[in-house]
């Protein structure tokens, strides 16, 4: 009912930058929080950053000062600007959205994941 499509992953050298983007579509009445998670092999998925509809943000300690999350409520998109990347940032990054559907039911949507590799 809700689709999240991510883009922007890839291979980058340590110290470099990448920008991830995610667009939501479907039976959306409104989107509350949006965020980015990541998972590396052998580890649980962890929150990287989140942003509320009123643009309050929250970051994992490991990315504070390097990553910036932003959203465009009119376009139902969320982005993650990643600077000063480190090899330990290598992971599959997932977009997440807490959505109120047009049926007024709550739903949590996930993107398919995009690989970020820092060498």
C-alpha positions as CSV (number, residue, x, y, z in Angstrom):
1,X,0.0,0.0,0.0
2,X,3.0,2.2,0.6
3,X,6.2,2.0,-1.5
4,X,9.5,3.4,-0.5
5,X,12.1,3.7,-3.3
6,X,15.7,4.4,-2.3
7,X,18.6,5.7,-4.4
8,X,22.1,7.0,-4.0
9,X,24.1,4.1,-2.5
10,X,27.4,3.1,-3.9
11,X,31.1,2.7,-3.4
12,X,33.1,5.6,-1.9
13,X,36.5,6.1,-0.5
14,X,37.0,6.9,3.2
15,X,36.5,10.6,3.8
16,X,34.1,10.9,0.9
17,X,30.4,11.7,0.7
18,X,27.2,10.1,-0.5
19,X,23.6,11.2,-0.5
20,X,20.8,8.8,-0.1
21,X,17.3,9.6,-1.1
22,X,14.0,7.9,-0.5
23,X,10.6,8.6,-2.1
24,X,7.3,7.4,-0.7
25,X,4.2,6.7,-2.7
26,X,0.9,4.9,-2.4
27,X,-2.2,5.3,-0.3
28,X,-0.7,8.0,2.0
29,X,-2.8,10.3,4.1
30,X,0.2,11.7,5.9
31,X,3.7,10.6,7.0
32,X,4.8,11.1,10.6
33,X,8.4,10.2,11.2
34,X,10.8,9.1,8.5
35,X,14.2,7.6,9.0
36,X,17.2,5.7,7.9
37,X,18.4,2.4,9.4
38,X,21.4,0.3,8.5
39,X,22.4,-3.3,8.8
40,X,25.8,-5.0,8.5
41,X,26.3,-8.8,8.4
42,X,26.0,-10.3,11.9
43,X,24.5,-7.2,13.4
44,X,21.0,-6.1,14.1
45,X,19.5,-3.3,12.1
46,X,20.3,0.0,13.8
47,X,18.8,3.5,13.6
48,X,21.0,5.9,11.8
49,X,18.8,9.0,11.8
50,X,15.2,10.0,12.1
51,X,13.1,13.1,11.4
52,X,9.6,14.0,12.5
53,X,7.1,15.9,10.4
54,X,8.0,19.1,12.2
55,X,11.7,18.4,11.4
56,X,12.9,17.4,14.8
57,X,15.9,15.1,14.2
58,X,17.6,12.3,16.0
59,X,21.0,10.7,15.2
60,X,23.0,7.7,16.3
61,X,26.1,8.8,18.2
62,X,28.3,7.2,15.6
63,X,27.1,9.6,12.9
64,X,26.5,12.8,14.7
65,X,28.3,15.7,13.0
66,X,28.8,13.7,9.8
67,X,25.3,12.8,8.6
68,X,22.4,15.1,8.0
69,X,18.8,14.0,7.5
70,X,16.2,16.1,5.8
71,X,12.7,15.7,4.3
72,X,10.4,17.4,1.9
73,X,6.9,17.0,3.2
74,X,5.3,18.2,-0.1
75,X,7.1,15.5,-2.1
76,X,7.1,12.7,0.6
77,X,10.8,12.3,0.4
78,X,13.6,11.9,2.9
79,X,17.3,12.3,2.3
80,X,20.5,11.4,4.2
81,X,23.6,13.4,3.4
82,X,26.6,11.4,4.6
83,X,30.0,13.1,4.9
84,X,33.4,12.1,6.2
85,X,32.4,8.5,5.6
86,X,34.3,5.7,7.4
87,X,34.7,2.0,6.5
88,X,32.5,1.2,9.5
89,X,29.7,3.0,7.8
90,X,29.6,0.2,5.3
91,X,26.1,-1.4,5.4
92,X,22.8,-1.8,3.7
93,X,20.8,1.3,4.4
94,X,17.0,1.2,4.7
95,X,14.5,3.9,4.5
96,X,11.6,3.8,6.9
97,X,8.4,5.8,7.2
98,X,5.6,5.8,9.8
99,X,2.6,6.4,7.6
100,X,-1.1,7.1,8.1
101,X,-2.9,5.5,5.2
102,X,-5.9,7.0,3.4
103,X,-8.0,4.5,5.4
104,X,-6.6,6.2,8.5
105,X,-4.8,3.1,9.6
106,X,-1.2,3.3,10.7
107,X,1.4,1.5,8.7
108,X,5.2,1.2,8.8
109,X,6.9,1.0,5.4
110,X,10.5,0.0,4.6
111,X,12.5,0.4,1.5
112,X,14.3,-2.4,-0.3
113,X,17.7,-1.3,1.0
114,X,20.7,0.3,-0.7
115,X,24.3,-0.8,-0.3
116,X,26.9,1.7,0.9
117,X,30.5,0.6,0.8
118,X,33.3,2.7,2.2
119,X,36.9,1.6,1.3
